[in-house]
Amino acid sequence: MNEGRAKGWRKITVKDLEKEYGNLEEIIPKLVNEGGQTYAAFQLGTTATTISKWLKAHGYIQQITYVKQGNLEAVS
């Protein structure tokens, strides 16, 4: 992943991402879980809207999990 690569004026599409990274199913969910949709978009050089649309189109839903500090078990 590039740290927010400059792509100029051209919008980076899902097809562009697939050509560059291959299987987005392995990349996008991991990046979103690490830092959110904006983080994933920044890393991939696209927009948060593109990431959001991709997630929805592939059946992902947002789930918020709270974890007590010092406790490794998540409570949904």
N, C-alpha and C positions, 0 to 999 in steps of 0.2 A: 504494500500500500504506500502510496505517496502521501506525504504530509500536506494535503491541500494543494494539489498541483494546479497551476494556472493553465486554463484551457482556452483563454481568449473569450471571444463572444459566442462561440458555438456551444449550444446546449448538449450535454452528454446524455445520450439516451440509453435505455436498457440494452438495446442491441449493441451499442458501443461498449457497454460494460461487459456484456457476455463475450464479445470478441477479445477484450483485453484480459478478463479474469476467468473465463470459462463458466463453470457452474456457480451461479450466484447464490444458490441454495446453501452453499457452504460458506459464503462470505458475508452476505448482508445480515442474516440473523445474528451472527457472531458479533459483528461491528455494532449493531443496534443494541445488543445486550451489554456490550462493553461501555457504550457512551451515549446511546440514544440515536434517533434518526438524523439529527443535525450533524452529529459526530460522524456517522456512517457516510452521510452525503459529502462532508468535507474530505474525508479520507479517500472517497472514490471520485471526487471531482464533479459531483452532480448536485441536485437539489434535494432538500428534505421531502418535497412533494413527490419527486420521482421515487424515493425510497418508500414513502408511505403508500403510494399506489402499487408498487411492486409487492410490498408485504400483504396488502389487502387482496391483490389478485392471486396470491399464492396461499391464501387461507390463514394467514397469521392474524392473531388478535392481540391486543395489548392486555397484559396481566400485571397488576402491581402487587409486589410481594413485600411485606414488612418483616424485618428480621431484628430481633432484640440484639443490641450491641453485646458482643461477647458470646452470642449463641449461634451455632452453626446451622441449626434447623430452621428452615423458613416456615412461616405461618401465612397461609393465603387468606 
